[in-house]
Amino acid sequence: MIESTVNQAPSRLIAAAEAQFRRFGYRRTTIEDITADAGTGKGSLYLHLESKQAIYLAVVEASLERFVSSATRLLDGPGPVPTRLRALVELTIEHYGQDELLKASLFGNTSLVDGDVSRMAADIQRTRIRSLLRELLALGRREGTVRGDIDVDAAASVLFEIGWAVVRSALESDGQIPLEHALSSLNQIVGLGLLPRTDPR
């Protein structure tokens, strides 16, 4: 697992790096650009982060945590688990539709980021969001609103992949099924699979 770097760097460095990466992309941004924007020197930056790659991943983590904060409030809200999962997909579409840095890091966008750093940034996002899904499913099992025989880890991974297929289709505007229909179908399928079985037949 990739170690978190968000808490290791001063917020002004993260903010300056984020502004530069969003404006120029990963390749065109230099350490000098970041330190000049932050009003500090290279030495200060390297005390906290060892490379441009580490800086980029720290920026992705910081941006992701803003999304996770909103997602956590939503998933902690009222309603059955399938309804909250649908709301999470809707929130993800909205947030990633507005955050080009996260979208590029997860789906790939050569104008902002590519190669190994993109794959590492995507891994950070997948790991964090799967963790959210595991927490929600575990809570549902404890409440009795999710089947007790569900493998929480496997289900979280499957839900992530299914949900991201819908998110990606919506963000790339290539879905052949209208988003509302896709969300309703997702909710029905997930709901039927997650809800406790009351009829042994």
Helices and strands as residue ranges (DSSP letters): G 6-8, H 11-28, H 31-38, H 42-48, H 52-75, H 81-98, H 100-107, H 115-143, H 152-172, H 179-194
